[in-house]
């Protein structure tokens, strides 16, 4: 019965994930896992955690099967799910050990944050998809992102869920025995409500009008590997339609125009007459993603600011490369599960510098696609003075799956985390304008050609999360690690 309950709970966590706005399912789903591991051996905790993670990730990462299944079968999808579920297993084992300590809910939540931090780092740079925080694009826990970023939101969900489990276990005992669990349930909720009024949305550096170009892409799956010209042509055509609308007075003149990832293809000289002509016609800077080969021979995924009459100006190079796509570990083996081995003969080169452009009235912080899943990229941009954030991305690989909506939820969390509006520019959707409080002002549909235009607030005030940086996350990791180490302390009488 516990095994069945844990499997159902893992699926319930998926059911509460975007695009569904059922954020409140996350704490009770986590509570079932916590209930199953309390007082158990670490080995049992590992098994329950593994099952919970697999039941959650198998449907959540179904877009991998949509992407690769026709050519490679279910093995890439199942392989990623298994590897990532192992980290849930480690979390379950650690939760079982610390569940015997006083204040168990706190330690159980902290070790889960530590397990998320680990799987966001290894192997091959980690895979942060499916963090508890990313289920909370709506609801009471999201405001906590402005204090401690994604790690604190994950901790709040896990703490509340662990508290529910402890109350359920001890409800028949005296109130003193379950009062701590009840506090663990309520404190994150009260904390989120208390922080909510501090989420600022008002302009501090004026406003800017931003246009987003979504030119659409052919829904070819892996066929998109060789459809670069069509992808580019679609977006140039959509951008010229935007210019037509501006000239006809149907759309207000923007201060900048954002195009998605992978629209340009440049050599070291950054020559692109078509972008030159488009920027000159629009009369405002473009922010456009593309692949480039540099003078050092390195191949990079970057975003370039393209100015009227000047051409390429400031640039940002992607910091977190997608394993088995933009960087290929174990190439002979990778060929069995990835089509990118033959598409890209060498690994792309990553950068470690934040991307911040001065574009008209905007100081624009940028990341590219996968970057948004990591905590450091937009933190660095906000610390460098970005007043608006942008996420150029190419999600056309994944068909009509939920992947784009999951990524949009990450952008919404980043908006609250740093108190900035966020502009998402996707080739085939979902493109969006996100307000600094995480709400969506405008949003496109999948596989449509549709342009967005909106006035957005420019904000310069740093949130607590921006100022503290990685400290809340590392603090929670240390808390969990310390509690786990404490469980191995020698017992009285010298027995370990």
Secondary structure, DSSP 4 states (H G I P E B T S, - for coil): -HHHHHHHHHHHHHHTSTTS--TTHHHHHHHHHHHHHTT--HHHHHHHHHHHHHHHHHHHTHHHHHHHHHHHTTHHHHHHHHHHHHHHHHHHHHHHHHTTSTTHHHHHHHHHHHHHHHHTTTTTT---TT-GGGG-SSSSSGGGHHHHHHHHHHHHHHHHHHHHHHHHHHTTS-HHHHHHHHHHHHHHHHHHHHHHTT---S-SS-EEEEEEEE------GGGGGG-HHHHHHHHHHHHHHHHHHHHTTSSPPPSEEEE-SS-EEE-TT---HHHHHHHHHHTSEEEEEEEEE-TTS-EEEEEEEEETTTEEEEEEE-SSPPBTTTB-SSHHHHTTT-THHHH-SS------S-EEEEETTEEEEEEEGGGGGSSHHHHHHHHTT-SEEEEEE--GGGTTSSHHHHHHHHHHHHHHHHT--EEEEESSS--EEE-TTS-EEEEPPTT--EEEEEEEE---PPPHHHHHTTHHHHHHHHHHHHHHHHTTSPPTTS--
